[in-house]
């Protein structure tokens, strides 16, 4: 049974990827229901698992999701920081479509002087 527990075993990697997707999807449902705290918690868990699994593109996508939820919670400074980090990761990974989508989310946030006291 030990070989099934190896961190890089294909079935275990697939299970982690499925778990990341499930947590992310549940977070999206919570977001639609305006339970932003639950959405944020689920998306943060998905981000952490993606990072631990070495799923860099998935992790960057979850970071952008977190930025979106923070924006909906009117935590604009944190949302901008998360989205900027995601944009940098997308750029590093050569993912222009995802980078553009994150830029769109970033540009949709109100300006910092309007809400963040900056």
For each residue, the residues with C-beta under 8 A, 3 or more apart:
1: 4 5
2: 5 6
3: 6 9
4: 1 9 11 12
5: 1 2 9 12
6: 2 3 9 12
7: 12
8: 12 13
9: 3 4 5 6 12 13
10: 13 14
11: 4 14 15
12: 4 5 6 7 8 9 15 16
13: 8 9 10 16 17 53
14: 10 11 17 18
15: 11 12 18 19
16: 12 13 19 20 49 53 55
17: 13 14 20 21 53 55 58
18: 14 15 21 22
19: 15 16 22 23 49
20: 16 17 23 24 46 49 50 53 55 58 62
21: 17 18 24 25
22: 18 19 25 26
23: 19 20 26 27 42 43 45 46 49
24: 20 21 27 28 42 43 46 62 65
25: 21 22 28 29
26: 22 23 29 30 42
27: 23 24 30 31 38 39 40 41 42 43 46 65 69
28: 24 25 31 32 39 65
29: 25 26 32 33
30: 26 27 33 35 36 38 39 42
31: 27 28 34 35 36 39 68 69 72
32: 28 29
33: 29 30
34: 31
35: 30 31 38 39
36: 30 31 39 40 69 72 73
37: 40 41
38: 27 30 35 41 42
39: 27 28 30 31 35 36 42 43 69
40: 27 36 37 43 44 66 69 70 73
41: 27 37 38 44 45
42: 23 24 26 27 30 38 39 45 46
43: 23 24 27 39 40 46 47 62 65 66 69
44: 40 41 47 48 66
45: 23 41 42 48 49
46: 20 23 24 27 42 43 49 50 62 65
47: 43 44 50 51 59 62 63 66
48: 44 45 51 52
49: 16 19 20 23 45 46 52 53
50: 20 46 47 53 55 56 58 59 62
51: 47 48 54 55 59
52: 48 49
53: 13 16 17 20 49 50 58
54: 51
55: 16 17 20 50 51 58 59
56: 50 59 60 89 93
57: 60 61 90 93 95 98
58: 17 20 50 53 55 61 62
59: 47 50 51 55 56 62 63 89
60: 56 57 63 64 86 89 90 93 95 98
61: 57 58 64 65 86 98
62: 20 24 43 46 47 50 58 59 65 66
63: 47 59 60 66 67 82 83 85 86 89
64: 60 61 67 68 82 83 86 90 98 101 102 105
65: 24 27 28 43 46 61 62 68 69
66: 40 43 44 47 62 63 69 70 82
67: 63 64 70 71 79 80 81 82 83 86 102 105 106
68: 31 64 65 71 72 79 83 105
69: 27 31 36 39 40 43 65 66 72 73
70: 40 66 67 73 75 76 78 79 82
71: 67 68 74 75 76 79 105 108 109
72: 31 36 68 69
73: 36 40 69 70 79
74: 71 115
75: 70 71 78 79
76: 70 71 79 80 109 110 112 115 116
77: 80 81 112 116 118
78: 70 75 81 82
79: 67 68 70 71 73 75 76 82 83 109
80: 67 76 77 83 84 106 109 112
81: 67 77 78 84 85
82: 63 64 66 67 70 78 79 85 86
83: 63 64 67 68 79 80 86 87 102 105 106 109
84: 80 81 87 88 106
85: 63 81 82 88 89
86: 60 61 63 64 67 82 83 89 90 98 102
87: 83 84 90 91 99 102 103 106
88: 84 85 91 92
89: 56 59 60 63 85 86 92 93
90: 57 60 64 86 87 93 95 96 98 99 102
91: 87 88 94 95 99
92: 88 89
93: 56 57 60 89 90
94: 91
95: 57 60 90 91 98 99
96: 90 99 100
97: 100 101
98: 57 60 61 64 86 90 95 101 102
99: 87 90 91 95 96 102 103
100: 96 97 103 104
101: 64 97 98 104 105
102: 64 67 83 86 87 90 98 99 105 106
103: 87 99 100 106 107
104: 100 101 107 108
105: 64 67 68 71 83 101 102 108 109
106: 67 80 83 84 87 102 103 109
107: 103 104
108: 71 104 105
109: 71 76 79 80 83 105 106
110: 76 114 115
111: 114 115
112: 76 77 80 115 116 118
113: 116 118
114: 110 111
115: 74 76 110 111 112
116: 76 77 112 113
117:
118: 77 112 113
